[in-house]
Amino acid sequence: MAPDDFRERYHSVWVDLPNRSLRSRAGHQLYNEYLDMLEYADQLGFDAVGVNEHHQNAYGMMPSPNIMAAALARRTSTR
């Protein structure tokens, strides 16, 4: 959730939103939920799971697909 004064302080949710806006506890929880969901998709037998990159915005939590893929590679099967 954006701060109440977001529209007055920032031009958009792209690029100019400062990193300090991230609530670290919420971010920690969301990263774990994302990884849990992708791992669960593997357990259900999906042929593949994917990660993508979202550049500096307020609604993207995957800045580096390589890091997310590395975390998943350790905890998913090789089907």
ROMILUM-211042 format. One record per residue: residue number from 1; residue in three letters; x, y, z of N, C-alpha, C in turn. Coordinates in Angstrom, 1 decimal, padded with zeros to 4 digits. Layout:
// residues N
PT;NUM;ALA;X;Y;Z;X;Y;Z;X;Y;Z $
...
//
This chain:
// residues 79
PT;1;MET;000.8;-001.2;000.0;000.0;000.0;000.0;000.9;001.2;000.0 $
PT;2;ALA;000.6;002.2;-000.8;001.3;003.4;-001.0;001.0;004.4;000.2 $
PT;3;PRO;001.9;005.2;000.5;001.6;006.2;001.6;000.5;007.1;001.2 $
PT;4;ASP;-000.2;007.7;002.1;-001.4;008.5;001.9;-001.0;009.7;001.0 $
PT;5;ASP;000.2;010.3;001.1;000.6;011.4;000.3;001.4;011.1;-000.9 $
PT;6;PHE;001.2;009.8;-001.4;001.9;009.4;-002.5;001.8;010.2;-003.8 $
PT;7;ARG;000.5;010.6;-004.1;000.3;011.4;-005.3;000.9;012.8;-005.3 $
PT;8;GLU;001.0;013.3;-004.1;001.7;014.6;-004.0;003.2;014.5;-004.0 $
PT;9;ARG;003.7;013.4;-003.6;005.2;013.3;-003.4;005.9;012.7;-004.6 $
PT;10;TYR;005.2;011.8;-005.4;005.8;011.1;-006.4;005.0;011.2;-007.7 $
PT;11;HIS;005.8;011.2;-008.8;005.2;011.3;-010.2;004.4;010.1;-010.6 $
PT;12;SER;005.0;008.9;-010.2;004.3;007.6;-010.6;004.9;006.5;-009.8 $
PT;13;VAL;004.4;005.3;-010.0;004.9;004.1;-009.3;006.2;003.6;-010.0 $
PT;14;TRP;006.5;004.2;-011.1;007.7;003.8;-011.9;008.9;004.6;-011.6 $
PT;15;VAL;010.0;004.1;-011.5;011.3;004.7;-011.4;011.6;005.6;-010.2 $
PT;16;ASP;010.7;006.6;-010.0;011.0;007.6;-009.0;010.6;007.2;-007.6 $
PT;17;LEU;010.0;006.1;-007.4;009.6;005.6;-006.0;010.9;005.2;-005.3 $
PT;18;PRO;011.2;005.8;-004.2;012.4;005.4;-003.5;012.3;004.0;-002.8 $
PT;19;ASN;013.5;003.3;-002.7;013.5;002.0;-002.1;013.1;002.0;-000.7 $
PT;20;ARG;013.3;003.2;000.0;012.9;003.2;001.4;011.4;003.1;001.6 $
PT;21;SER;010.6;003.2;000.5;009.2;003.0;000.6;008.8;001.5;000.9 $
PT;22;LEU;009.7;000.6;000.7;009.4;-000.8;000.9;009.3;-001.1;002.4 $
PT;23;ARG;008.2;-001.7;002.8;008.1;-002.2;004.2;008.8;-003.6;004.3 $
PT;24;SER;009.9;-003.6;004.9;010.8;-004.8;004.8;010.1;-006.1;005.4 $
PT;25;ARG;009.3;-006.0;006.4;008.6;-007.2;006.9;007.6;-007.7;005.9 $
PT;26;ALA;006.9;-006.8;005.3;005.9;-007.2;004.3;006.6;-007.7;003.0 $
PT;27;GLY;007.7;-007.1;002.7;008.5;-007.6;001.5;009.0;-009.0;001.8 $
PT;28;HIS;009.5;-009.3;003.0;010.0;-010.6;003.3;008.9;-011.6;003.2 $
PT;29;GLN;007.7;-011.3;003.7;006.6;-012.2;003.7;006.2;-012.5;002.2 $
PT;30;LEU;006.1;-011.4;001.4;005.7;-011.6;000.0;006.7;-012.4;-000.8 $
PT;31;TYR;008.0;-012.2;-000.6;009.0;-013.0;-001.3;008.8;-014.5;-000.9 $
PT;32;ASN;008.6;-014.8;000.3;008.4;-016.2;000.7;007.1;-016.8;000.1 $
PT;33;GLU;006.1;-016.0;000.1;004.8;-016.4;-000.5;005.0;-016.7;-002.0 $
PT;34;TYR;005.7;-015.8;-002.7;005.9;-016.0;-004.2;006.7;-017.3;-004.4 $
PT;35;LEU;007.8;-017.5;-003.6;008.6;-018.7;-003.8;007.8;-020.0;-003.4 $
PT;36;ASP;007.0;-019.9;-002.4;006.2;-021.0;-002.0;005.2;-021.4;-003.1 $
PT;37;MET;004.6;-020.4;-003.7;003.6;-020.7;-004.8;004.2;-021.3;-006.0 $
PT;38;LEU;005.4;-020.8;-006.3;006.1;-021.4;-007.5;006.6;-022.8;-007.2 $
PT;39;GLU;007.0;-023.1;-005.9;007.4;-024.4;-005.5;006.2;-025.3;-005.5 $
PT;40;TYR;005.1;-024.8;-005.1;003.8;-025.6;-005.1;003.4;-026.0;-006.5 $
PT;41;ALA;003.6;-025.1;-007.4;003.2;-025.4;-008.8;004.1;-026.5;-009.3 $
PT;42;ASP;005.3;-026.6;-008.9;006.2;-027.7;-009.3;005.7;-029.0;-008.7 $
PT;43;GLN;005.3;-028.9;-007.4;004.8;-030.1;-006.7;003.5;-030.6;-007.4 $
PT;44;LEU;002.7;-029.7;-007.9;001.5;-030.1;-008.6;001.8;-030.7;-010.0 $
PT;45;GLY;003.0;-030.6;-010.4;003.3;-031.2;-011.7;003.3;-030.3;-012.9 $
PT;46;PHE;003.3;-029.0;-012.7;003.4;-028.1;-013.8;004.7;-028.4;-014.6 $
PT;47;ASP;004.6;-028.2;-015.9;005.8;-028.5;-016.7;006.9;-027.5;-016.4 $
PT;48;ALA;006.6;-026.3;-016.1;007.5;-025.2;-015.8;006.9;-024.1;-014.9 $
PT;49;VAL;007.8;-023.4;-014.3;007.4;-022.2;-013.6;008.3;-021.1;-014.1 $
PT;50;GLY;007.9;-019.9;-014.0;008.7;-018.8;-014.6;008.8;-017.6;-013.6 $
PT;51;VAL;009.8;-016.9;-013.8;010.0;-015.6;-013.1;010.3;-014.6;-014.1 $
PT;52;ASN;010.0;-013.3;-013.8;010.2;-012.2;-014.7;010.8;-011.0;-014.0 $
PT;53;GLU;011.2;-010.1;-014.7;011.8;-008.9;-014.1;010.9;-007.7;-014.1 $
PT;54;HIS;010.8;-007.0;-013.1;010.0;-005.7;-013.0;011.0;-004.6;-012.6 $
PT;55;HIS;011.2;-003.7;-013.4;012.2;-002.6;-013.2;011.6;-001.6;-012.3 $
PT;56;GLN;012.2;-001.4;-011.1;011.9;-000.2;-010.2;010.5;000.3;-010.3 $
PT;57;ASN;009.6;-000.5;-009.8;008.2;000.0;-009.7;007.6;-000.5;-008.4 $
PT;58;ALA;006.4;000.1;-008.0;005.8;-000.2;-006.8;005.1;-001.5;-006.7 $
PT;59;TYR;004.8;-002.2;-007.8;004.1;-003.4;-007.8;004.9;-004.6;-008.3 $
PT;60;GLY;006.1;-004.5;-008.5;006.9;-005.6;-008.9;007.9;-006.0;-007.8 $
PT;61;MET;007.9;-007.3;-007.4;008.7;-007.7;-006.3;009.9;-008.6;-006.8 $
PT;62;MET;010.1;-008.7;-008.1;011.2;-009.5;-008.6;012.2;-008.7;-009.4 $
PT;63;PRO;013.1;-008.1;-008.8;014.0;-007.2;-009.5;015.1;-008.0;-010.3 $
PT;64;SER;015.3;-009.2;-009.9;016.3;-010.1;-010.6;015.8;-011.5;-010.8 $
PT;65;PRO;015.4;-011.8;-012.0;014.9;-013.2;-012.2;016.0;-014.3;-012.0 $
PT;66;ASN;017.2;-013.9;-012.1;018.3;-014.9;-011.9;018.4;-015.3;-010.4 $
PT;67;ILE;018.2;-014.4;-009.5;018.2;-014.7;-008.1;017.0;-015.5;-007.7 $
PT;68;MET;015.8;-015.2;-008.2;014.6;-015.9;-007.9;014.7;-017.3;-008.5 $
PT;69;ALA;015.2;-017.4;-009.7;015.4;-018.8;-010.4;016.4;-019.6;-009.6 $
PT;70;ALA;017.5;-019.0;-009.1;018.4;-019.7;-008.3;017.8;-020.3;-007.1 $
PT;71;ALA;017.0;-019.5;-006.4;016.3;-020.0;-005.2;015.4;-021.1;-005.5 $
PT;72;LEU;014.7;-021.0;-006.6;013.8;-022.1;-007.0;014.5;-023.4;-007.4 $
PT;73;ALA;015.6;-023.2;-008.1;016.3;-024.4;-008.6;016.7;-025.3;-007.5 $
PT;74;ARG;017.0;-024.8;-006.4;017.4;-025.7;-005.2;016.2;-026.4;-004.7 $
PT;75;ARG;015.0;-025.9;-004.8;013.8;-026.5;-004.1;012.8;-027.0;-005.0 $
PT;76;THR;013.1;-027.2;-006.3;012.1;-027.8;-007.3;012.8;-029.0;-007.9 $
PT;77;SER;011.9;-029.8;-008.5;012.4;-031.0;-009.1;013.0;-030.8;-010.5 $
PT;78;THR;013.5;-031.9;-011.1;014.1;-031.8;-012.4;013.2;-032.5;-013.5 $
PT;79;ARG;011.9;-032.4;-013.3;011.0;-033.1;-014.2;011.3;-032.6;-015.6 $
//
